[in-house]
Amino acid sequence: MDPKTREFARGLVDDAKTFYLISGKRIALAEFTNPCGMFSEGAFYIFVLNFKGIMLAHGVNERFVGEDFIDLKDFEGRPFMKEIVDTAMEKGSGWVEYKWYHPRTKKILPKNVYFEKVDNLIICCGAYDPSTDSGDCRPCAGSLGGRPGK
């Protein structure tokens, strides 16, 4: 993944972490689940897991909230969600690459996710390589959303 994409994903997690620490868990999780909110930008969005792999917020699909993802595997059989949780618990942050279906291209593509452990949450942002990405995955694509000051 190119450095600008990695930097953007990491920056979105940093912004989400700051928002969580200022606004509190309830407000932050609601905003992270808003597909047209300040933490969903183009193909980038925040999702949040607890330490058991339960989805607490998802910036594109709110139906995922409350579901158990710990045993979810990518298209090569890799248990990437468990790897995210385990790495966050051991190291506090990291990157995981996995193969995932891209809703725009309809192809299985490499995707990278950056994540950080904050209190009892794991705040994550995934991104496809921009050379293979064809744009916005949000239902509100093209709206005037976005993070303040960005």
PyMOL commands that set and color helices and strands:
alter all, ss='L'
color gray80, all
select helices_A, chain A and resi 3-23+25-32+62-64+80-91
alter helices_A, ss='H'
color red, helices_A
select strands_A, chain A and resi 40-41+44-49+55-58+93-102+107-118+121-128
alter strands_A, ss='S'
color yellow, strands_A
deselect
rebuild
show_as cartoon
